[in-house]
Amino acid sequence: MAENTAISWATHTFNPWMGCTKVSPACDGCYAEALMDKRYGKVRWGPHGERVRTAPANWKQPLKWNRQAETDGTRPFVFCASLADVFDNQVPPEWRRDLFDLIRATPNLVWLLLTKRPQNIVKMVKIVGFMPSNIAFGTSIEDRQRVETNLPHMVVAAGLRPLFLFASCEPLLGDLGDLSPWMTGDPYPQRLSEGEHYEASGLKIGADGWPKLPAIGWWISGGETDQGGHKARPTHPDWLRSIRDQSLAHGLAYHHKQNGEWAPQLGAVDLPDNPEISRYQWAEWDGEEWQYWDRPMWCDDLDPDHSMIRAGKKLSGRLLDGVTHDAFPEVNHG
């Protein structure tokens, strides 16, 4: 359950335990459930399901990564946990304390704790009793509702002084709208040493003499892929462009992972020569929802600015307007 990962925004994936419960539309096509429950039967998903701790040998892997990072002078990013949620209410508190002990023992690693339950971060860290300095907190944002419900909790969690805050907009299921309130401020919250004052700490100071409020310093986007019986929903490129443009305008790191199963009808994907048009599905955005066609249609039957084609994740790729966006937040190597 610990491995080098194909996920473009992390170096390693570590799973301290497996199992979770669906809490939002982003969970509809949960790949962890499709893989570990439906396919392999290793853990039962849901509110009455299981939370299964991984083997002791798995827990030793980050120690090896930490030693290698110290030798190399690097700070690899570790995604924790891809098959669970660290801040799940059904996880025993002592498991979380053991995880934080491991994080504290691996200071050369940057631990990415991505959660769909950001409201639990502060209270669960308090139960642990300490906060390792090499943690970054992130939350999933798939639509405007999650912007309004999840991101305020991230600002509160910034009071714990993580390395940075990040948002995973994958699968992106709608236009996130104006993100400027969450992109303005200091993208790298810093701890104050004992006896240190704000003026001497190097923090960005506002006109009132206090540090600027935290910003979500790293924005990750991606389209949805098919998982088991769940068929991916389209992600309109305009929704991706909005996140990209706002991130860059605020000088923040933007990382686009993938376009998913769907691609814009024109200009973003080269279909094979003489494709059998009947093998493709089409979708058109009417401003409120997607309209789907399973029957063969030619490109000129649809509005090219708002229609998409199910081309498959391999053909759709990761380019956004012909560009690969691979930015990472800055983290010191000391």
N, C-alpha and C positions, 0 to 999 in steps of 0.2 A: 504493500500500500504506500510505500515510499519509493519515489522514482524520479529520474529525470523526465521532464514533461514535454509534450508537444505543444502545450499552451504557450502562445507567443509572448505573454506578459509575465512569465515566471521561469525560473531555472529548474526548480524542483517542485514536486507535489508531495505533501505529507498528509496522511490520514491517521489521526490518533484513534479514531473510532469511525464506525459506519452507521448510517441510519438517520432519517429525518422525517419531517412532516411538511406537507405542502401548505404554504401560507399566502401565495400571491399568484397572479397569472403567469409570471415567469417560471413558476414551478410546474406548469401544465405538462411541459415536455422534459421533465427532469431526467437527465442522462444517467445520473447516479442510481435512481430508482430503476430505470430501464435495464441498467447493467447489473447491479448487485442484487436486486430483488427479482425482477421479472426474468432475467436471463440466467443468472447464476444461482439464485436462491440463497444467497449468503446472509441476507438480513431482510426482515419484513418491515416495509415502509408504513408510515402513517401514525396518527396519535396513539393508537393502541399497538404499535409495532415495537421493534427492538432498537436498542442502541448497543452495538457490539464493538468492544474495544479490540484494537489490532494487536498483533503479537509483540512480545518484548523485543524480538530481533528487529522488527520494523522501527521501534522507538530508538534504536541505536543508530539508524541511518543518518539523522541530522548531525550527530556527533562527528561522524566521518566527514560530512560535507563541511562542517565548521572547521575541522583541522585542515582540509584541503584549501578552503578559502583563506585561512591564515597564512598558509604557505604561498598561495598565489597572490595575496594582497587584494582580494576581491570581496564583494559583499553580495553573494547570490540571493535572489528573491525566492522565497518558499511560499507557495500557495497552500494554505491550511484552512479548511479541509475541503477537498473536492467531492467527497462522498458523505458529507455531513455538514452541520452548522455548529461552530464552536460555542455560540451563544443560544443554543437550543435549550428550552426549559426542561426537557426530559433527560438531559445529560447530567449524571451525578456530579456535584460540585468538586469532589475529590479528583475526578478525572481532569477537570479543567485546571485544578491546581497542579497536577502532575505535568500537564502540558506547559503551563507557565514556568515551572521549574526547568523543563527542557529548553524552552525559549531563552531563559536567563542564562543557561549553561552553554548557549551557542551564540555568542555576541557578534560573530562575524557574518551571521545570516540575517537577512531582513525578512521578517515573518509577516505575511499578508493575511490578515484575519478578515475574510469577506463574509458578511452575514446578511440575512434577510430579516434579522431581528435587532436592528441597531438600538432599539429602546432598552435592550437588556445589557448593553455593554457596560455601562458605569456600575450598575448594581452588582453584576456578576464579577467584575474586577474587584470591587470592594470585598466580596465574599472570599475571593482568592487571597486578598490581603496585601498584594504587591503588584506592581506594573513594570514588566521588563521594558527596557528602553529601546529595544530593537523590534518593536511592533509597529505596524501600520494598520489602521482600521479602514475597512471598506464596506460599502453596502450596495445592494443591487437596486438599480433604478430602471424599470422597463417602460414606465409611462408617467404621465404628469401627476397622477395620484400618488405614486411612490416618491416623486420629487417632493411633494408637499408633506408627506407623512414620514419619510425616512431621513431626509437630509437635516431637518432640525435636530434630530437625535445625534447626528454625526458631529454637529457643532458642539453639542454638550460633551460628547466623547473626547473632543479635542482638549478638554480640560485635563485629561489624563496625560497629555503631552506625548502622543505617539510620534513616530518619525514623520508621518504625513497621513492625510486622509485621502481616500480614493473612492470613485464611483464606477461600478461595472454596469454599463448600460447594455446588457446582453441577457436574454434576447430583447432587442429594442422593439417595442410593440406600438409605439406612438410618438408623436412630436412632444418633446419635453418642454418646449416653450422657452421662456426667459430664464436663464440659469445664472444671471449676473449676481444675484444675492449670495450665491454659493461659490462664486468664482472670485469674489473680491476679498482681499485680505492677505494674510501671510500663509502661503501654501506649505510652509515647513515649521510647524510649532516646535519650539525648543524648550527644554527643561531649564529651570533656574537652579543653580547650585546653591547650597546653603549659604545664606548671607549675601547672595548676589542680588543686585538691583536691576530693574528693567533697563535703565539707561546704560548700564555697563555690559549688558548681556548680548548685545548685537541683534536683539529683536527689533523688528520694524515698529516704530512708535507712532501712534496717531497724534492728532493735534491736542487731544486731552491728556497726553502723557502716558496713556496705557497702550499695551501692544495692540496691533490691529487684530480684529477678529479673524479666526481661521478661515481659510478657503479650502475647498476640495481641490487638492493639488494635482490629482492625476485622474484623467477621464478615459475610460476604456469602453469601446463600443463593439457591437457585433450583432449579426443577424442570427436567426434561429435555424437549427438543423433538425432533421427527422430523428426521433428517438422512439424505438419500438413502434407502438401503434399510433403515436402522436405525430401528425404531419405538420411540418414547420409553417409558421405564418410569415408573410412577407415583411421585410423592413424597408420602407421607402427611403431611397438615398437622400432625400431632402431632410429627413429626420437625422441622419448621420451627419450631413453637412452642417446642420445647425449646431450640433455638439462640437464638431471640429472647428468651425469658425469662431464660436464663442470661446473655446479653450485657447486657441491661438491668439485671439484678441486680448485675452487677459494674461498671456505669457505663461500658460499652464501646459503641462505635458499631456499630449493626446495620443492614444494608441488604439488603432482599429484592428481588431482580431480577425474578423471574417465577415463576408457578406451573407453567409448562410445558404440555404437552398435556392433562394430567389435572386434574380438579377434584373436590373432595369431592361426594358424591352429593347432599347437601342443604345449602342455605344459602350456598354460595360462588359460585354461578354461575346466571344466569338463562338457561335454554334458550329458543330461539325458540318462539313460540306454536305449539301443535300440531305438535311436531317429529315427523319420521318416526323412530320409536324405533329402527328397525333400523339406522340409520346410526351409532349410538353403540355403543361397546364399554364393557364394565363390568369392574371388577376389585375383588376383596375381599381384604383382608389377614388372613391366618390366624394371625399372630403370628410366622411364620418366612418366608413367601413370599407372593407375589401369586397369586391364583387368577383366571383370566380367563374371560369369557364373550363370545363373538361373536354369540350369538343374542339376539334381543330379550328384554329383561327389564324389568319394571316396578320402580320404586323400592322398593316394599314387599317385594320378593322378597329383598332384601339387607339386611344390617346397616348402617344409615345411619351408624354411628359408625366403621366400618372400610372402607366401600366408596367407590369413586371411579368417575367417568365420563370417558371420553375426549371432551371437549368441544371441544378445539382450543385453542391458546395464546391466540388472540384473546379467546375467551369466558372462559377461565380467568383471564386478566389477571395483575395483580401484587398485588392486595389479599390480606392475611392477616388473617382475622377482621375484614374491612371496613376495614383500616387500611393505608395506604401507608407503608412503612419506607424512608426515603431518607437515613439518617444517613451522614455522612462523618467520618473522623478529623480532629482539629484539627491544622492545619499552619500555622506562622507565615508571615507574608507579608514577612518581612524578608530 
